[in-house]
Amino acid sequence: MNSKRIAIVGGGAAGFFAAITAAEADPSADVVIFEKRSDCLAKVRVSGGGRCNVTHACFTPRELSLHYPRGGRVLIGLFGVFQPRDTIEWFAARGTPLKTENDGRMFPITDSSGTIVDCLMRSAREAGVQTRFNAGVASIAKRPKGEFLLTITGGGETVADRVLLATGGCGSGAQSALAESLGHALEPPAPSLFTFNIESSWLRSLSGISVEPVEASVPGTRLRERGAALITHWGLSGPVILRLSAWGARLLRERDYRFTLLVNWLPGRSADDLARELSAQREQQAARLVINSPVAPLPSRLWEALAAEAGIARDTRWAALSKSGQHRLVQQLSRSELTVSGKSVNKEEFVTCGGVALAEVNLKTMESRICPGLFFAGEFLDIDGLTGGFNFQAAWTTGWIAGKGMAAGC
Ligand SMILES: Cc1cc2nc3c(=O)[nH]c(=O)nc-3n(C[C@H](O)[C@H](O)[C@H](O)COP(=O)(O)OP(=O)(O)OC[C@H]3O[C@@H](n4cnc5c(N)ncnc54)[C@H](O)[C@@H]3O)c2cc1C
């Protein structure tokens, strides 16, 4: 019997993981990765600020799934098959141990993404996977006998029994076109994991300050997140903003990234608690300047700016703070109203949501329900996660399942 021909389109995290898994599961298979760039695993290399946040130390599928704004429900089942514990073992078995940071993020012990790239490339080589660079797949046609004919950019064709589309986020029409030409509908793309542009000069003047925790919400929606915020030259960033951007990726796009953001700088306290605290200050610190006695744990520069925004003059002493001034200060502390006028790229990590609709995929194998022999993995699927190693975990999980699926009998 002829050996099975497996074509992997895309030499990223998902493509490599699927290729290695397929080649190890069926050593007689002829597995080839087609990568349009002159190098592979480019995103792995730049990921996690050059350290590669490989996965997250969360080992309960249901809990893990809560970190995926899209695809979470489906991932509960997929994580039952291959989850972070398996990722850790997979890399350790190949001489690449991972370590866990306090917040659960996992990195190679070398703190270098190059270690992960080397591990994947070495594992692919040892499993007999071939890699073709500068070999973008321009089109895929299904032949009457069931195999696929792939046209390679710059010339050449190849025939395969199994094809994996692991071409990453479906932002460009060219990537979607391959799946669409084989009968698939794609959920429309939208950026996720971005930061907010806010024009307020008082906020921008505080660039570099981080505050934890704050609660940020978008009025009139269910978008509400709590965590650390970082004030930047162009607005707000930090985990709380990235989470809002991920959960609100579609809604915020519909609003053209123009919306009102409410920030509660002291989310542990209610407005009534704050009013009581400020009243106590008026009595106990009557002679001190308001701007010199910030409410803990607010950074003093932020406190000064919020007091100014509340219309409190710099020379106001607590004893002279009017009831209405106090009320405005409480409002600023618990409901700062900021106008978001656009988004910026989060350089640490960004992904595209949307992609191949999960209802069109057999989740036991990642094979298309529409076009037998066609498989999917990674960000090209309508799955995306928060920052913290969740996006790579989705790539490893779907890549592993697809690899096994492709290696299973023809
Ligand atoms: C700056 C940055 C940092 C990140 N850091 C992290 C992190 O630390 N942890 C984490 O979990 N996630 C991180 N992510 C997200 C993570 O990188 C992606 O979710 C992950 O790379 C998706 O893997 P993939 O294999 O599906 O797609 P990709 O990594 O995008 O790979 C797809 C590959 O397919 C190739 N390709 C596309 N079309 C074709 C074609 N027609 N023919 C041939 N080849 C083609 C592309 O050139 C590319 O090499 C980061 C993302 C960015 C942008």
Ligand as a Chemical Component Dictionary entry (heavy atoms), coordinates in Angstrom:
data_LIG
# 
_chem_comp.id                   LIG 
_chem_comp.type                 NON-POLYMER 
_chem_comp.pdbx_formal_charge   0 
_chem_comp.three_letter_code    LIG 
# 
loop_
_chem_comp_atom.comp_id 
_chem_comp_atom.atom_id 
_chem_comp_atom.alt_atom_id 
_chem_comp_atom.type_symbol 
_chem_comp_atom.charge 
_chem_comp_atom.model_Cartn_x 
_chem_comp_atom.model_Cartn_y 
_chem_comp_atom.model_Cartn_z 
_chem_comp_atom.pdbx_ordinal 
LIG C1  C1  C 0 3.387  39.441 18.914 1  
LIG C2  C2  C 0 2.609  38.211 19.338 2  
LIG C3  C3  C 0 2.940  37.567 20.521 3  
LIG C4  C4  C 0 2.210  36.442 20.945 4  
LIG N1  N1  N 0 2.540  35.826 22.109 5  
LIG C5  C5  C 0 1.834  34.754 22.528 6  
LIG C6  C6  C 0 2.179  34.064 23.733 7  
LIG O1  O1  O 0 3.198  34.370 24.380 8  
LIG N2  N2  N 0 1.389  33.026 24.131 9  
LIG C7  C7  C 0 0.292  32.633 23.407 10 
LIG O2  O2  O 0 -0.394 31.694 23.823 11 
LIG N3  N3  N 0 -0.033 33.241 22.240 12 
LIG C8  C8  C 0 0.712  34.272 21.783 13 
LIG N4  N4  N 0 0.384  34.881 20.606 14 
LIG C9  C9  C 0 -0.701 34.288 19.786 15 
LIG C10 C10 C 0 -0.116 33.076 19.042 16 
LIG O3  O3  O 0 1.109  33.463 18.457 17 
LIG C11 C11 C 0 -1.073 32.566 17.975 18 
LIG O4  O4  O 0 -2.324 32.304 18.535 19 
LIG C12 C12 C 0 -0.487 31.289 17.350 20 
LIG O5  O5  O 0 0.756  31.595 16.751 21 
LIG C13 C13 C 0 -1.418 30.682 16.340 22 
LIG O6  O6  O 0 -0.728 29.611 15.724 23 
LIG P1  P1  P 0 -1.131 29.124 14.272 24 
LIG O7  O7  O 0 -0.167 28.053 13.916 25 
LIG O8  O8  O 0 -2.572 28.837 14.221 26 
LIG O9  O9  O 0 -0.934 30.401 13.334 27 
LIG P2  P2  P 0 0.403  31.197 12.958 28 
LIG O10 O10 O 0 1.378  31.131 14.052 29 
LIG O11 O11 O 0 -0.063 32.532 12.511 30 
LIG O12 O12 O 0 0.998  30.389 11.738 31 
LIG C14 C14 C 0 0.362  30.344 10.484 32 
LIG C15 C15 C 0 1.430  30.143 9.426  33 
LIG O13 O13 O 0 0.787  29.895 8.183  34 
LIG C16 C16 C 0 1.512  30.561 7.162  35 
LIG N5  N5  N 0 0.592  30.711 6.017  36 
LIG C17 C17 C 0 -0.498 31.500 5.923  37 
LIG N6  N6  N 0 -1.106 31.315 4.737  38 
LIG C18 C18 C 0 -0.379 30.395 4.064  39 
LIG C19 C19 C 0 -0.501 29.778 2.782  40 
LIG N7  N7  N 0 -1.514 30.071 1.938  41 
LIG N8  N8  N 0 0.421  28.871 2.419  42 
LIG C20 C20 C 0 1.460  28.535 3.243  43 
LIG N9  N9  N 0 1.632  29.106 4.472  44 
LIG C21 C21 C 0 0.714  30.008 4.866  45 
LIG C22 C22 C 0 1.940  31.858 7.826  46 
LIG O14 O14 O 0 3.039  32.461 7.159  47 
LIG C23 C23 C 0 2.314  31.360 9.224  48 
LIG O15 O15 O 0 3.672  30.963 9.305  49 
LIG C24 C24 C 0 1.116  35.975 20.151 50 
LIG C25 C25 C 0 0.796  36.620 18.955 51 
LIG C26 C26 C 0 1.534  37.723 18.549 52 
LIG C27 C27 C 0 1.162  38.389 17.253 53 
# 
loop_
_chem_comp_bond.comp_id 
_chem_comp_bond.atom_id_1 
_chem_comp_bond.atom_id_2 
_chem_comp_bond.value_order 
_chem_comp_bond.pdbx_ordinal 
LIG C1  C2  SING 1  
LIG C2  C3  SING 2  
LIG C2  C26 DOUB 3  
LIG C3  C4  DOUB 4  
LIG C4  N1  SING 5  
LIG C4  C24 SING 6  
LIG N1  C5  DOUB 7  
LIG C5  C6  SING 8  
LIG C5  C8  SING 9  
LIG C6  O1  DOUB 10 
LIG C6  N2  SING 11 
LIG N2  C7  SING 12 
LIG C7  O2  DOUB 13 
LIG C7  N3  SING 14 
LIG N3  C8  DOUB 15 
LIG C8  N4  SING 16 
LIG N4  C9  SING 17 
LIG N4  C24 SING 18 
LIG C9  C10 SING 19 
LIG C10 O3  SING 20 
LIG C10 C11 SING 21 
LIG C11 O4  SING 22 
LIG C11 C12 SING 23 
LIG C12 O5  SING 24 
LIG C12 C13 SING 25 
LIG C13 O6  SING 26 
LIG O6  P1  SING 27 
LIG P1  O7  DOUB 28 
LIG P1  O8  SING 29 
LIG P1  O9  SING 30 
LIG O9  P2  SING 31 
LIG P2  O10 DOUB 32 
LIG P2  O11 SING 33 
LIG P2  O12 SING 34 
LIG O12 C14 SING 35 
LIG C14 C15 SING 36 
LIG C15 O13 SING 37 
LIG C15 C23 SING 38 
LIG O13 C16 SING 39 
LIG C16 N5  SING 40 
LIG C16 C22 SING 41 
LIG N5  C17 SING 42 
LIG N5  C21 SING 43 
LIG C17 N6  DOUB 44 
LIG N6  C18 SING 45 
LIG C18 C19 SING 46 
LIG C18 C21 DOUB 47 
LIG C19 N7  SING 48 
LIG C19 N8  DOUB 49 
LIG N8  C20 SING 50 
LIG C20 N9  DOUB 51 
LIG N9  C21 SING 52 
LIG C22 O14 SING 53 
LIG C22 C23 SING 54 
LIG C23 O15 SING 55 
LIG C24 C25 DOUB 56 
LIG C25 C26 SING 57 
LIG C26 C27 SING 58 
# 
